[in-house]
Amino acid sequence: MSHTVAVSGASGYAGGEVLRLLIAHPEVEIGAITAHSNAGERLGALQPHLHALADRVLSETTAEVLSGHDVVFLALPHGASGALAAELESRSPGTLVIDAGADHRLESAQAWEQFYGSPHAGTWPYGLPELPGQRRQLEGASRIAVPGCYPTTCLLALAPGFTAGLLEAQDVVIVAATGTSGAGKSLKPHLLGSEVMGSMSPYGVGGGHRHTPEIEQGLSQAAGEPVTVSFTPTLAPMPRGILATATARIKPGVDAGRVRSAWEQAYAAEAFVHVLPEGQWPSTQSVLGSNHVVMQLAVDAHAGRVIVSAALDNLTKGTAGGAIQSMNLALGLAEQTGLNQQGTAP
């Protein structure tokens, strides 16, 4: 039986990517497609790559338009999902709501208010199935919070070591590069081609990036104790993709073979997360347009640290692909349904 799906924020990068994947999903029928400032526009004028939906006209993003569907994706700016989700709860209580924004990711209301500056909307099951125990939380769920693209990369990179009790909870350092689509589709001077081409730059330095508490939350859950993270994002001259290099101190007495074994065992049965053969390092191009994650690790015996480099597509596995993977689990579908795309290269 086909499930009816509505997508809000369809004129943006995240909403467009959700639609791109849903078009190829055999178990869904795409219903309402909505936007805010672009309501009334033809989708093909804003998302010209979505040929199958090019003649659809964007509706206003309201609970009335979105209600009545089996699934609603909220691909809205941070802070905009909470009120709409609450209204959908009363109008359409049987609908599965999947929030691709940040509103329902954090467990700490204090952290939300500190980093986002608005009242906390609550906490929903976290849509990263590869974390220990998380699939059970998503199976049959009616509300799902899609992780941020950076946290998806960083949590998958380091969670196996913390889950296995091999890593120290302090002095975790992560530096990650992302493409410009991670900042959304709104025009910003620092994202102009003339500013970005041939240049890299850091931002959110000094613990100020909004994904920091989300990364710490996930790693703390894996470790069973509070984990402190120093996270530095950088902007790379590419449209999409993330390459994160994460390091943590290895506990005394843990040998290198045990470290690698923890990662290989954690992801041996995963369809979308791949620990590469020794000597092969990840690249963003290899996962472009796919729901796959590739990673490699090394032990720096001199510094007593593990170094993990992981790559994914920030719009696919980092947002829309992870959302649809979680939707599949919630609806009782095979987890890989509609997500068999391989990377594109060159």
N, C-alpha and C positions, 0 to 999 in steps of 0.2 A: 504494500500500500504506500502511495506517495505521500510525503509530508509537505504541507504548505509552509513556505518560508518567506518572511519579510525582512528587508534589509534597510536600515536607516543609515544616513550619512553616505549614501551611495555615490555621491560625486567626489568624495575624498579618496585618498590612496587605500586606506584600510577597507572601506566599503566596496571600492572597486575590485579589490583583490578577493574579498568574500564572494562577490558575484562571479568573478572569473572561475573560481573553484566550484561554485554551486552549479554553474552551467553544465559542467561535466559530471555532476553527481547524479547517479541513476535513481536515487530514492527520494528526490525532492522536486517540488514544483514551486517556481519562484513567483510569489505574489506581489505584495506592495513593495515598491522601491521609492524611498523618500530622501529628501534633503531639506535644508533650511533655506539659506539664501538662494540656492539654485532650484528651488521648487518651481515647477512649470516648464523647466528646460527639458529638452530631449536628451536622454542619456548618451546617445551616440555623439552628441556635440561635446560632451565633457569626458567621456570614457570611450574614445574612438576604437579601442581594441576590443570592446565587448560587442561584436557584430550581432550576436544572437539576440541582444536586447537593445539594439541601437535605436529602435523606434519607440521604446517605452518612454513615457513622460514622468518626470519625478513629481511625486506628491509631497505635500507638507508633512513634516515629521510631527505627528500627533499620536496620542494613545488610541484615538478613535480609528485612525487609518491602520495602525499596526495591530490592533486587537483582532482576534478571531483566527489568527494563524497558529499553526502548530509550533513554529519556532520564530523568534524575533531576534535578529542581530542588531545590537546597538553599537554602531561605529561612530561615536560622537566625541566631541572634545571632552577632556577631563572636567568633571563637575557637572556635566549635562545629563548623565545617565540616571542618576539617583531618583530624581523627581519623576521622570518618565517611567522608570521601572516600577515605582510605587503606584503610579496610576494604572499601569498595565496589570498589576496584581489585582486590583479591584475590578477592572473591566474584563480581563481575560485570564482568570486564575489558572486555567489549564495549560497556558502557553509556556514553552521553554524559552527563557530569556537569557541570551548570551551577551555579556557586556565586554566589548573589545576595548573600552576605555579603562581608566584606573579606579573608578569610583568604588568598586567592591573587592579590590585585591587585598588591601591591608587589614590586618586584624586589630591594629592599634589605632583608636580614634585620635590619640595624641599625635602619632606620627603623621596621620593623614592631614590633620589641621596644620601641623608644622610645615609640611612640604607642599600642601596644595591650597591652604588658606580658606577652606570652607568646611561646613559641618560634614561629619562622616556619615555616609549613606548605609553603612553596614558591611558585613563580610559574607561573601558567597564562596562555594566550593571552587577551588583553584584549578584552572584548566591546563595543567601540565601532567599528563598521565604517567610520564616516565619517572616521576618522583615516587619514592616508596609509599605504598598504601593509597596513592592518589586515585587510581582507577576506581577503587571501591567507592570513593566519594563522588565520582562523576556518573557512575552507572545509575540511571533512573533519576538523576538530579533535575530540578526544575529551574534552577538558577546557576549560572556559571560565570566566573570572572576570568577572562582571558589574561594571562600574564603579560607583562611588558616584554618588548623584544629583547632588551638588554638582560633582564632577569632570566628569561628563557635560556639564553646563551650561557650566562654565568652560573645559573643553578645546575644546568646539565653538565657543565664543565667540572664543577667541584663537588657536587652532592655525593658521588660514590665514595670519595675519600672520607667525608664526614660521617656518612652512614656506617662505614666500616670502622670508625673510630681511629683512623690513622693520622688525622690532621689536628694541629693545634687550633683552638678557637679564636686566637688573637693573631694580629699581623697578617691578615688576608689582604692581598693587593691585587686589584684587577684593573687593567687598562684595555679599553675596547674601542674599536673604530667602527663607525656606521656610515652608510650612505645617506644622502640628503633626504630621501623619502621618509626617513625616521622622524623628521621634523614636521611632517604633514604637508598639505598642498597649498596652504596660505602663503601669499607672497611675502618674503622677508629679505631685506637687502643683503644680509650675510650669506644667503643661499643662492644668490644670483650666480649664473654660470661664470661670469668674469671674476667673481670672488672665490669660487670653489675650485675651478679647473687648475690643476697643477699645484694644489696647495692642501695641506692638512693643518688642522688647528684643534686645540683642546677647548672644552667648555664644561661648565658645571664642576669646576675644580675645587677641591677642598671639602668634599662631602656634601656639596649642595645639590647634586642631581637627584631628581625625584624618585629614581629607581633604586637609590641606595637602601632605603628601609625595606623595600620589597626583596632585594637580594639578601639582606641580613635576616629577614623573616624566614625565607626558605632555607637558608643554610643553617640557621639556628634550629629549625625543626629537624633537619637531617642529623645534626650533631647531638641534639638533646640538651643543648646548653647555648647560652648567648654567643653569637659569633659577631665579631667586629670586622667590618670591611672598609677598606679605602678604595673607592671606585672613581676612576677618571675616564670619562668618555672623550672621544675625539671624532671630528668630522672628516670623512675621507672623500676624495673627488670621484664618487661613483653614485649611481642612482639608488642602488639597494644592496643590502648585504651587511652582515656584522662579522667581524673577526675579533674575538676576545682572547686575551692572554691573561690567565688567572694563576696566581701563585699562592701557596700556603706552606707553612712550616710543617714538616713531618715530625711526628712524635718520636722521642728517643727509642732506639731499638727496632724500628720498623725498617725492613730491608726493601730495596728497590723492586724486587720481584713481587713482593706482596702488594706493593702499591699498584703496579700495572694490573695485577690479577683482579684487584678490586674493581677497576673500571671495566675490564673485559667481562667480568661476571655480571656486573650491573646492567650492561647493555647487550649481552649475548642474545637475548630473545627479543630485542626491540627492533621493530620494522623501520624506524625512522632515525635512530641514533647509532652512529657507527664509529667505533674506535679503529683508526686506520692502522695498517701494518706498520711495525717499527720502521722508522726512517722516512715515512711518507707524512707530509705535513698538510694541514687543511688549507683550502683556498675558497674564497667566497664564490668564485665563478662556478665551482663544481656543484653548488647547491642552488644556483640561481633559479627561481621559479618553482622550487620543489619544497616538500615538507620535510626534507632530510637535514640532519645535523652531522657534521664530520668533526672529529677531534683527534688530537694526538697529545701524548704526555711524555715528559722526561723528568727524571730525578736529578736535581743538582746536588750531588753529594757534598760538595764544598760548602754550599750555603744551607744545606739541610732542608731543601724545599722541593715540592713538586711544582712543575710548570705545565699547565694545560692550555693548549690553544684550540679554540672551537670556532667553527664557522656555520652560519645559517643565513637564510634569506629573511630579513626583518619583516617583510610583508607577508610571507607565506608561513613558515613554521613559527616565526616571531609574532604573528598576529592571526591572519585569516586561516591558515592551515591548522594551527593549533586550536582555533575556535571550532572548525569543522570536525577535527579529530575528537574533540570533547563532545560536540553535538552527537556524533555517531555513538559514543559510549552512552550518553544520556538516553538516546532513542532505542538502544538495544541493537544497533546495526554493527556490522563488522567495522572495527576501528579504522581500517585503511580505506574504506569506501570513499571513492571520489578523490583520493589523494595519492594516486599511483604515478603522478608525474615525476619524471627524473629531472636532474639538472640540465641546463642548456650550456653548451660550450662549442666553439669559443665565444 
